[in-house]
């Protein structure tokens, strides 16, 4: 009787799940909109958890290495004090690094863009004259139309007037919307930062509560599976973050050294931006390279062209040697899977998809490998049992 009730319950659950899945497919747009709205509401929570996850290794290192003596002297309240000091020191270190990068990058970019705005018309005119001279040397009838400096000035004035006219109709509303958007984003980040501090302070209690909750409402088999997936996820994401930061630092240093050797302009700002953009897997360095090319263009077109060639070589080194070995090795993936996962992630979720693709692929790889190993072991056991039975039957 109990078996019949259990089977009936399973059939009802399967039918309910099937009907719900079909309704979801029919109303896919509504379901996706509801999911996006739900995640938008949870944005501060997601930001806080991400900040806590990224800061946790640094907090633990500072807590044990720098402030560990406080916990040893006073076992009751010393651990909380050491944790709080570790969190505070971590926030100071990260904020200092960000401020230092901004102080190094912004002044050089501002100077280079000012020079570029003043010299770009003349640079383009010289380039056109050189191209026309080359066409004349090889007796080609076609010529690129040339423009005077005054024409470039008129073009810039027209562009400025066009932008002003475009914003005149709704300038105040656009400014208000932008201000509200920035304020909302800052408020979400601030709430997330406060939440991350709480999570870091109480992480052991939160883990214990979640563990007890899962064990209380789910079976032992399902609970152990959830804990296993959670452990794999934590390890994969932590290794990925560590590897990605290491790869970005290596690429930034290589870019800085190469720019000093080849005497490219603004090596500090360019290398910092290239290193930061390298946090986007595989293709991130090209985003920073666009800025480097523009900064080099402030000196000459030849410098910009040589910088592009330098970046192509550096990108090949990064894509074929550094990234697969540093990041791919840290998450346990071969280089080809890293590249494929990044391409698929980019097509699905853009920049965020590119960033999350590698750790997600790592988690799926581990879970699939475990499932394959279990199935093969079962098949091998079944084959061995069949062989033993066949041998026994022959003996009989």
N, C-alpha and C positions, 0 to 999 in steps of 0.2 A: 504493500500500500504506500509506504514511504517513497519507494522508488518511482511509483507512478506519479506522486505529487511532485517530486523533484523534476522528473522529465517534463511534466506539464508546465512547471514554472520556467524551465529552460526554453521550451517551445514558445511560451508567451513572450519571454524576453527577446528571443530571436525575432519573432514577428514584429514586436514593438520597435526594435532597433531598425529592422528593414523598412518599416513604414516611415519612421522618422528620417532615415537616410534618404528615401525617395522624395519626401516632402522637402527636405533640405536642398536636394538637387533641383527640384522644380522651382524653388524660390531662392536660388543661389545668390542673387544680388542682394536680397533682403537679409539673408543669413550673414553674408560677408559684411554688409554694412553694420549689422548688429555686433559682429565680432570686433570690427574696427572701433565702434563706439565704446565697447566694453574695455578694449585695450587703451583707448584714449582716456577713459576715466581712471584706469590703473597706471597711467603714465608716471605719476610721482612715486608710486610703489616700485615700478620697474626700474626707474632711475636710481632709487635708493638701494635696491638689491644689487644693481650693477656696480654702483660705487663701492658698496660693502664688499662685493666679490673681488673687485680689482685691488682694493686697499688691504684686504685681509692678509696676504702674505707679508706685506711691508709692516703692518701692525703687529703681527705675530713675531716677526724678526726683532723689531724694536722692543717689544714687550719682554721677550726672553733674553736678548743680548744686552740691551742698554738699561732696561729698568727691572731686570729679573731679581736684582738684589733687594728691591723694595718688597717684592712678594715673599722672599725668604725671611726677611726680618719680621714682617708682620703677616702671618698666614691668613688672618681673618679678613682684614680690609686691604692688605697690600696688593693682592691680585687685582682687585678692582682699580686701585690707584695706578698700578703698572699698565693695565689695559687702557685706562683713560689717557695716561701720558703717551702711550704708544699711538693712540688714535690722533691726539693733538699734534704730536711730532710728525705723523704721516701726512696730515692735512697741511702742515706748514711746509714740509718738503715738496709735496706735489704742487702747492700754490707757488712756491718759490721757483720751481722749474718752469712752470707755465709763464710766470712774470718775467723770468730771465729770457725765455724764448721770444716773448713779445717785445722786450726791450732791444733784443738783438735784431729782430726781423723787421719791425715796423719802420724804424728810421731809415734803414737802407732801402726798403721798398719805396718809401715816400720819395727819397732822393732820386732813385733810379727812374721812377715814373715821371717825376718833374723833368729830368734830363730827356727822357724818351719823348715827352710831349713837345719839347722844344726842338729836338733834333730829328724826329720821325719824318716830317715832310721833306727835309733836305736829304735824308738817307734814302728815301724811296725815289726821289728825283735822281740821285746819283746812280741808284741801281737801274732805273729805267734807261738812263743815258749809257751805262755800261752794256746793258742788254742790246740796245740799238747799235752801238759800236760793234758788238760781236756779230749781229745780224748783217751789218754792212760789210764786215770783213769777209764773211762767207757768201756775199752777194745775194742775200735774201731780200726780196722786195718789201716784205712786211715790216712795219715799224710800230713800236708801242707808242701810243699818244703820250706826249709829255705835258706836264702842267707846271705852272709857275707857283711860287710860294704864296702869292696873293690868293690863288685859287684854293690852296689848302686852307688858308685862313678863312676864306669865305665859306668853305665846306664845314669847318669847325663851328663857325658862327651859326650857320643854318641848322646844324645838328643841335646846338645849344638851344636855339629858338624852338625847334621841334619838340624837344624834351620839356621845355617850359610850358608850351601850349598843351602838351599831352597831360600835364599835371595840374593845369589851371582849373579845370572843371571840378575835379574832386580832390584838390590838394589837401584841404583840411580833413576830409574824411579818410583819405589815404594815410595821412600822418597819424590821425587818431587810431586807425586800425593797426598800423604798424606799432605804435606805442603800446596799445593793449596787448598785441601779440608778444612783444618783447617782455612786457610786464608779466604776462601769463606764463611765458617760458621761464622767466627768472623765478617766479613764485613756485612753479613745479620743481625746478632744480633745488630751490632752498628747502622745500618740504622733503624732497628726496634725500638731500644731504643730511637733514636732521634724522630722517628715518634710518639712513645708513649708519649713523653714529649709534643709534639705539640697537640696531641689529648687531653691530660689532661688539657692543658692550654685553649683550644678552644672547649671543649666538648659541652657547651651550644649552641654555634653557629653552630656546626656540627649537633647536634640534631634538631635544628630549621630548618636548611637547608634540612635535610632528611625528616622532617615532611612536609614541604611545597612542596617538590618535589613529595612525594607520594600522597599528597592531590591533586596536580595539574594534575597528569597523571592517577590517578585511581579513581574509584567511591568511594562514601562515605562509602558504605558497605564494600568494599574490603579494603579501608584504615583503617577503624576501626578494621577490623579483623587482619590486619598486625600489627597495634599498640598493639593490645591485645596479639598476639603471641610474639612480641618483649618484652613486659613487663613481660610476664611469663618466657621467656628465660632469661632475665636479673636477675629476682628474683631467679630462680632455680639455675643458675650457681653461683650467688653470695652466696646463702645459702650453696651450695655444697662446694665451695672453703673454706668458713668459717668453715663448719663442718669437712671437710677433714683435714685442718690444726689443728683444735682442737683435732681431733682423733689421728693425728700423734704425737702431743705433749704429749697427755695422754699415748699413747703406749710407746713412748720413755722414759718417766718418770717411768712408771711401770717396763720397762725392766731394767733401771738403778738401781732402788731400789731393784729389785729382784736379780740382779747380785751382788750388794753389800751384800745383806743378805746371799746369797749362796757362796760368795767369788769366783765368776768367774773372770778370768783375763780380763783386758782391758775393764772395764764397760763403760767408757766414749765413746770410739771409737765405740764399738758395739752398744750401745744405740742410739748414734747419727745416725749411718747408718740404724738401724732398724726403727727409727722415720722418717728419710727421705724416705726410701723405702715404708713406710706405706702410702705415698701419692698415691701409686698404690693401688686401692681398694682391700680389702679382702686378696689377695695373696702377697702383697708387703712385708709384714714382713718376709716371708720365704726367700726372696732374701737377706735381711739383716742378716737373721739367718745363711745363709751359711758362711758369713764372720765371724760371731760370733763363729761358730763351728770351723773354721780354726784357729782363734785366741786362742780358748780354747785348741785346739790340740797342740799348741806350748808348753803347760805345760804337758798335759797327755791325753791319749785316754779316760780315765775315765771322766775327766773334760769335754771333748767334748761331750761324750755321755750324761752326766747329763745336759749339756747346751741344747742339742737337746730336751730332755724331758721337761726341763723348758720352751723352746720355744713353744712346742706343747701345754702345758697348757696355756701359755700366748696367743697363737693364738686362742685357743678355747674361752677364755675370750673376746678377741678382736672381733672375728667373730660373737659370739652369743650375746654379751652384749654391748660392746662399739660402734662398727660400726653401727649396725642397729639403736641403740638409738640416737647416736650423728649425724651421717651422714644421716641415713634414716629419722629421725625426722626432720632434717633441710631442707630436700628436699621434705618432705611430702610423703614418700614411706614406706610401711611396709618392714620388714627385708627380707622376702622371695623374694620380687620384686627386692630389692637391689642385692641379691645374683644372681638371674636369669639374671638380666641385665648385671652384671659384667661378668658372664660366656659367655653370647652371645657376648658382646663387645670384649672379649678376642679372641673368635673364628673368629670374623670378622676383627678386626683391631689391634690385639696384645695388647701391653702396652697402646698405645694411645686409642684404643677402650675400654680398661678397665677403663681408666680415664674418658672418655667422656660418658660412658654408663649410669651412674647413673643420671646425669642431663638431658640427652636426654630422658631417661625413665620417669623422673619426668615431663618434658614438655609434652610428649605424654599422660601421665596419666591425667594431668590437662585438656588438650584439649579433650580427649575422655570423661572424666567425664562431661565437659560442654556440649558436643554434646549429650550424653546420657540424661542428665537432660532436655535439650531442647526438644528432641524427646518424652520423657515421659510426659512432660508438655503439648505438643501438643496432644498426644494421650489421656491424661486425659481430656483435654478441649474438644476434639472430642467426647469422651465417655459421658461426661456430657451433651454436646449438643444433642446427640442422645437420652439420657434418658429424657431430657426435651421435645424433640419433640414427643417421644412416649407417655409421660404423657399427653401432650396437645392433641394429636390425640385421646387418650382414652376418655378424657373429652368431646371432640367434638362429 
